[in-house]
Structures are given as structure tokens and as C-alpha cells.
Amino acid sequence: APSLSTTLAGLSLESCIFNASGPRSGTDSALSKVATSRAGAILAKSATIEEQTGNPLPRTWQCDGVASMNSEGLPNKGIDYYLAEETITSSKAGTDKPYMLSISGHTLADNVEMLKRMGDNPLIDAVELNLACPNVIGHPIIAYDMEQLEEALSTVSKLKLKKPLGIKMPPFFDGVHFAAAAEVINKYKKSVAYVASINTIGNALVVDVHAEMPAINPKGGFGGISGPAVKYTALANVKKMRELLDPSIDIVGVGGVESGTDVFEMLLCGATAVQIGTKHWIEGPACFDRIAGELEELMLKKGYKSIDEFKGKLKPWS
Ligand code: DOR
């Protein structure tokens, strides 16, 4: 079979496909099912300092094959849970797959505190700083504000982290916004090992015609859109970030990936690894086995033995 292996942020992954932070990633028992699937790494739910239950219910909506929406509001068990040896050992389920944290503090000071608590914990392989959550009531999406993005990266770069840092980005929709974000990130290229694009498309609205109400409760029904509807936006973000970011920074593609073909598209656009959120939520961890098999089949048909043979090689029309 062709090899699906990749190197992300200096870490060896047996498979370039793994879970996005969010769905089915909040507990060791959920993460252990990712570990024992064909996923190449294990990424935990975005943590805050304290455990929290998230936004009022109902806060999710799904239309399989089309789109999903959530305004979870970062329900999680608190950073100390995701840092605990017991949690990590049980999450890895006897595998040697990289275990990655995600953090999404209420403030920059909270993120700094969580990174300090992580320290040089030998059980943690990388950390993803979520700069793109659309669902915290009263807080804007950090990475849409270039001053806040710069302040976050500048502060974190001074911490001299012992672990590779990824940043989770929101989708951008215009050339000047891509350029502005990439310029800030490139300034901190020594501190940013990868960029994961995209988080959900924030502040969308689903209407329930029967009830004549929004489909979800929090924020007047506004929530983040994910699933197949966002794949084209995600591909554009991966492609554009690959063009604009320093080559030392890896790109992780995330958004609407449901099949081996979708993963192939992300890799062609320059992704080094691909995360799966919504499909993992809907189908469960078996999606990693199915999608890895589909990617192998497609590579076999095309005559590729490794992802490096086509990664970033989307051909131009002229
Ligand atoms: O869509 C999202 N939902 N993105 C995040 O970053 C956080 C999550 C939530 O918990 O609301």
C-alpha cells in the first residue's frame, strides 16, 4: 500500500489524517478511540483554565452531507485534565501516536498560564493555540483582529516554548485579509510550527421553518458552520496560506473533509496533514479507517507511493 506518513511540526505521523479539535475529543475515552483508529495523531478539545459546561442547549445542528453548525462555547474538562499523565496514557491507548493539546483561554493571560503549566511535559508532543473560536459570548474571533493576533504571537514567542506550537485560524475571504494575517504570522516564524486552517465559518444562522426560530439557542442562533459547505473555503485558505507563509511553517488543512478524495485535494493545495472534525462527529472514529483506505486507493490508482509526490503540486492553468 502507498504510505500516508508525514512530518508535521517535526513530528513523525504514520498517517497524515487525524482528528480536529472539538468533536469527540473532550475525554480520554473518546480520544482513545481516535488513537486505536488509523488517525495519525490525537488532538484534544480546546481547553480553558477551569472546567466549563459551555453554552445553553440546544447548541448544535446537523444536516449530513451538507453542513453542520455549533455554538458549543468550549465545553471542556479544564487544562489540568488534558495535562494529566492518567488522561494522556489512557488517550494514547498503548499507541505511540503524538498527543497534542489545544488551548483556547478566555484571555491571553489564560493562554500563557496554560502554556506554562504544559512546560516540558514529556507526554505532550505539540500544542495548538485556538485563535478562531466564534462562540464565546462577548468575545470576538481573535485572529480577525490583526493587533490581537500580533499581541498573542509576540507574547507566546517570548515564552520560549519547549513544544512545537500550531495556531488554529479562522477562514479568510479576501486577498488583503490573507496577506495581513500571513504577514503577522511570518514575523513569528521561529515560534509557529504550523497553521491549521480553518476553524468554522463564524456567526452563521440556521432557521427552523417549522418552529419559526433559529435552530440553536446561544447568541441569538448564531454559530459556526462546518462540514461539506465549508470545504471550498478551507481549500482556498490552505492554498493561500501555503503561498504566503514562510516554507518553514507547515499547513494543516481542516474543513469539510469527508473522503479520501477530499484529503487528496487538501494535500494538493499544500497541506502537510489533514484534520477531520464534522465527519468524525457524525460518523465516529471509523471515519479515519475509511478515509485512510480511500486515500490509499486513490494514490494507488494515480501511481503515487507517498504524499510528498503530489503535496503542494496543484497545477496552474497557465
Ligand atoms: O466552531 C467552534 N466551536 N470552534 C471553536 O473553536 C470552538 C467550538 C466551541 O466549543 O464552541
Residues whose N, C-alpha, C, O or C-beta is under 5 A from the ligand:
A	BS01	DOR	N70 S71 E72 G73 L74 P75 A132 C133 P134 N135 N199 T200 G224
